[in-house]
Amino acid sequence: PIDPRFDTVALEDGKEILVAWAAASSDIHSFKGEIFVRLSDKVTKATVSQIAELSLRKQHLDWLAQPCPGATTDDLDLFALEDLAKRLRVSVSPPASLDPGVRLVGSALPLTSRIESPAGNLVVPNRFAILLVGSQPHRFLPGAFFSLTRFRVVTRADEVFMTGDVFGPIPYLLEKVMGVLEIEAGFVTDKSQDIQSGRQNRRRYSIQALQEILVNSLAHRDYRSELSTKVSVFS
């Protein structure tokens, strides 16, 4: 779906007009299964070649780097942003990092964009910012949360021991779910090791490997999907 914004613009004669507009996106939109294009003063159904051309033109637009429909900078958690900046040890201050085009680190996407509207220029958060430091990312990206299920035995057909959803920006999700998995990755005793070595007690699973799995599950998923990121734990 598109997310048009509406502005009231005052005219010199005291009248007001209502203007609806939509920012460019990386998606191709359809209406009742048909894709339409504007050619000169006419709107027509797009041909196969026109759809292909449209797709090529939109390829350079990163979906996560596009403005998040309906979101404003009030939907960002500035405390989470400040905490993230400290962890990354970046020199840019949290307020300055919300300037359009600014990147927290060289490879990261910018947090905000400047868009033109009939009422003037607006600074709005990109989808990436909502995921990273949004106060409620799932409001705008419905699948942006963890579903955690603990089964009593070894298959999904077994009885569920515990289930719950974890909401919040990505750093919080990682910390919260990692805390659960650290408990699940309790210690086992390996009597084959020399007691003097200190290696008799070890984790059932590598903490580093679990963290890598969680990071990859969030970093490489498609947030267009409304399905959550699922974590299943078995005995």
Salt bridges, closest charged atoms under 4 A:
ASP27 OD1 - ARG224 NE 3.42
GLU34 OE2 - LYS45 NZ 3.85
ASP75 OD1 - ARG139 NH1 3.24
ASP83 OD2 - ARG87 NE 3.07
GLU159 OE1 - ARG152 NE 3.44
GLU175 OE1 - ARG87 NH2 3.21
GLU184 OE1 - ARG150 NE 3.02
ASP222 OD1 - ARG224 NH1 3.67
